[in-house]
Amino acid sequence: MRRAHHLAETAQKTWAALLYHGYKWGTIDTMLWGGEMRRGLLMMAALLLTSPATAETLSWEGVGPIRLGMDVKAAEKALKTKLLPRQPPFEDDQCYLTWRADGKEPDLAYVLEHGRITVIQVYDSDGKAPDVADAHGLGIGSAEDAILSAYGPVKKSLGFYYRGENDAVDAKAEQDSKNAKGEDSPEYEVEVESPDHERSILFTTKAGKIIHLSLGMKPMVLEPEPCQ
């Protein structure tokens, strides 16, 4: 019985993979039940191995199954795991950052304000870029120039920790940055506003590449250190 169940499950997966890649029903029937089961299984394995992984999609609504405005209970149900309780350095239960309690997706952080998610942060964790991208395919590692191509006019400024006390200092820092490369390059913040101006995607870039991004409700999404 177990072997029959396994064969049925394997055939179902093979069917789905072949259909996805454009094979006709009649062709699949012949391959699976016309003495070519082995060939079908081998083709399924090859197709699955060469199919790209599906990235978590970032939109104005949220990232993956998580939506801005969700309360903790709804978020935990969507993630199928608990969220971590408030931890230092956060001192107020009304505003803090949290992550999945099961340790998965450590590169996704959630800002909770008054019990609801208002910002989702995406960043590089331990040198591994998360598999998160917007509808234009922009994610960590994408070119800064692609942001303008995708969204049109945007707001760009020096990163918070690179700003001076006056416009002259900032202008000099920006001019110097044109000659800077790699680790010497300053960070920039590129803000894309939603049509209703209530939400923003904030791309942090360095040396022409996206290194961090945040999606969320204004003004919290623009805070360099939320809840602190």
C-alpha positions, 0 to 999 in steps of 0.5 A, spaced: 500 500 500 505 504 501 509 503 495 502 504 491 501 511 494 508 513 493 507 511 486 501 515 485 504 521 489 510 521 484 506 520 478 502 526 480 508 530 481 511 528 474 504 530 471 504 537 474 511 538 472 510 536 465 504 540 465 507 546 467 513 546 462 508 545 456 507 538 455 500 536 453 495 531 456 495 526 451 503 526 451 503 526 458 498 520 459 503 516 454 509 517 457 506 515 464 502 509 462 504 507 456 511 504 458 515 510 459 514 512 466 522 511 467 523 517 462 517 521 465 520 521 472 527 522 469 524 528 465 521 531 471 527 530 475 531 534 470 525 540 470 525 541 477 532 541 478 533 547 472 527 550 475 528 557 478 526 558 486 520 562 487 522 568 491 518 572 496 514 577 493 515 584 496 509 589 494 505 595 497 501 590 501 507 586 504 512 581 503 510 574 502 504 572 506 505 577 511 501 584 510 502 591 513 497 592 518 497 584 521 496 583 528 501 578 531 496 573 531 494 573 524 502 574 522 503 567 526 498 564 523 500 566 516 508 564 518 505 558 521 510 559 527 511 564 533 514 571 533 519 572 538 517 576 544 520 583 545 527 583 547 533 588 549 534 593 547 527 595 546 524 597 552 516 598 550 511 593 548 508 598 544 514 598 539 519 593 537 522 589 532 521 581 532 523 575 528 520 568 527 521 564 533 523 558 529 530 561 526 528 561 519 528 567 515 533 571 519 534 576 514 526 578 515 525 583 521 518 586 523 516 592 526 511 592 531 507 598 533 501 597 538 501 590 536 501 591 528 506 590 523 508 597 520 514 595 517 518 589 514 525 590 513 530 585 508 537 585 509 543 581 508 544 576 514 551 572 515 553 574 508 547 571 504 542 575 501 535 573 502 530 571 496 526 577 496 524 581 490 519 586 488 515 586 482 520 588 478 525 583 480 529 588 485 532 585 491 539 585 495 544 585 490 540 589 484 543 595 481 541 602 484 540 604 477 535 599 476 530 603 481 530 609 477 528 605 471 523 601 475 519 606 478 521 613 475 522 619 479 525 617 486 527 621 492 535 620 493 539 622 499 545 620 503 544 615 508 543 617 515 549 616 518 553 619 512 549 626 513 553 632 515 550 638 519 549 642 513 548 642 506 555 644 504 557 638 508 552 633 505 554 636 498 562 635 499 560 628 501 556 626 495 561 629 491 567 625 494 562 619 494 563 619 486 570 617 487 569 612 492 569 605 491 567 599 495 567 600 502 569 607 502 563 608 498 557 612 503 550 609 503 544 612 500 537 612 501 532 611 495 525 612 497 519 610 493 512 612 495 506 609 494 501 612 490 497 614 496 503 617 499 502 613 506 507 607 504 514 607 502 519 602 500 526 605 502 532 602 498 539 603 502 544 602 496 552 602 497 557 602 491 551 602 486 548 596 489 542 595 493 544 592 500 538 593 504 531 595 503 524 596 508 517 596 506 512 600 511 508 605 513 510 612 514 513 615 518 516 609 521 519 606 515 523 612 514 526 612 521 534 609 521 533 605 528 525 604 528 522 604 536 529 607 539 
